[in-house]
Amino acid sequence: MVNQKYTTEKLTKLFTENSNYLQNQLMFGGMQLMLIEFLKKWMKDQLEGFFGSFKGLDKNGECLYLVEEKYSYLFKKNIDGHPFDKQLQWFVEKGAINEDEGVYLSAMRHRRNEVGHELIRLITDDKRQELIWEECKAIANLLFKMDNWWFRQIDVPTGLLSDHEEITEEDLENGSSVAINILLNFVERVNPETNK
């Protein structure tokens, strides 16, 4: 039997008077969940819209697309992997993000699963990596990078925005990016731990 010393640093932080540890872990975990779920939906929606033909709206008002068979692999979970990773690889291959950024986002999807299913262990077990604000910022920055790439490389060249003569950097943020930026800025304003 291996005798491992059990440490309680995280539990000590959790119960220390005036500690913001629990609040930060819940906030950072919630932000990571939101950002990865947003990225998953954004990639799926962009690629379905690009490779598919519009079928209509579902009961929630979401667009439905009929995707050609040769691109359907991007949306199916099978032995070749999760749709998130296949879609992410498509963006890497097209140059929206580099290979290291793709690997990072894939790792963050797995981290998201850990946050979603084992948050109490992340918060209390010293052997688990603590949730940090920098992870949230990195995910958001890569999402913005991909969104801006899509805008420049897909929306503009395909004529989606042909009514606009000149587009500035300020014009690149779409409504979703603005909402995420507002939320990130709010968290940074109310939580001093994010500015260290």
Disulfide bonds with the S-S distance in Angstrom:
none
